[in-house]
Amino acid sequence: MKKIISGISIFCTVIISAQEAIQFQDIPFKDIIAKAKKEKKLVFIDAYASWCGPCKLMEKNVFTQKTVGDYFNTSFVNARFDMEKGEGREIAAKYGVRSYPTYLFLNGEGELVSQNTGYMDAGLFVTMAQDINSPGNKKGSLKERFASGDKDPEFLINIMKLNSSSDYDFAKKASERYFDTKKKTEKLSKEEIGLLLYFVKSTEDHNYNVFTARKDEIIQFLPEETYREFDAQLKLAKIVEQSIDEKNRRINDEQFMKAAEPLVGKEAAITKLNQTKLSYYEQNANFPEFEKAALEYYKNSDSFEPNELLRAAWVFSDHIKTPASLKKATEWAEKSVMRGETSENTYILAKLYFVTGNKDMAKNYAEMSRNIATQTHKDSKLAEELLSQIK
């Protein structure tokens, strides 16, 4: 009888403990958002990965605490998604999840109102949530508030920070309103200057006027030479745009150099031209022109970071057939592998060895890529497919 009572006691303890923890909804993402909108609550999403140690500690030590469960269950619609499986992959891409654990807080429109990362103790975790669960964050759609003319500085900065990667155009519009309403008597802070520079991409951008008008404040935080170089790059962006022949999908080298050389000098102009060619011809799948631009730009490969060379090597491995060019790309990939072996660079090197006929080396590096991917919980599909081709 004592054993039965003891078993019941343990069972009840487990049930009570589970009830005290955060109650995560096991329903599709769209239903999570709909539920939050109906209940006029924010959504809390624990964005985790199955292999992540801090994620497991949060699940074991923090999500289970009564103070945490009480606050989150009352205040939010809670959900958990593995960012490497199912809907989690789409969520990770949409909201720019790049580290684990990440805590996403969304409104009933599915808009991001806050994003935080890392292990936290229970007290800090609840304090963070209380901060986020403010009336301002539950006023409704951020875009509707913005469209209605909301000029609250904190609101605008929040839009900039949260949407800079997921919805750049929206974030940029918020930056323009923010700097338009910033009084000239109020000096720009270091953070504000960082945001300003981030949202200025060309001389035609609205914020370029702020960039030029407030030069004296900006050069308090960065050297004037850096300011001039940044300004020159903005002007080059316009020249790039004017030099692209969209009809023929080509860049007019002569037109570009004629406008750019007086501005930044011949060497810098040539560098910018080749960078532009690499980007433009890859985007437009003009790989013969990409090949020529890459060979010219990376001819002194020792002066470039191995990972930059690796990017070009990958394009070559997929789209270039010229033996001499593939040999050069193999050298680029080897530089990256020599810096440090990853599942990505060993795969690219393996593929280049394969397409150049060195099957033994291709097999060795493909196996290495597969093993590293398995050990680091990454996808080894490409390496396995290459191994099947080699056999």
Protein Blocks (a to p, Z undefined) as FASTA:
>chain_A
ZZmmmmmmmmmmmmmmmmmmccdddbdfklmmmmmmmnopacddddddfklmklmmmmmm
mmmpmklmmmmmmmpccddddfkgcjllmmmmmnopabdcddddddfkopafbdcedjdd
fklmmmmmmmmmpfklmnocfklmmmnopabfklmmmmmmmmmmmmmmlmmmmmmmmmmm
mcfklccdfklmmmmmmmpcbfkbmklmmmmmmmmmmmmmbcfklmmmmmmmmmmmmmmm
mmpcfknopacfklmmmmmmmmnojklmmmmmmmmmmmmmmmnopaklmmmmmmmmmmmm
mlpcfklmmmmmmmmmmmpcbfklmmmmmmmmmmmmmnopcfklmmmmmmmmmmnopakl
mmmmmmmmmmmmmmnopafklmmmmmmmmZZ
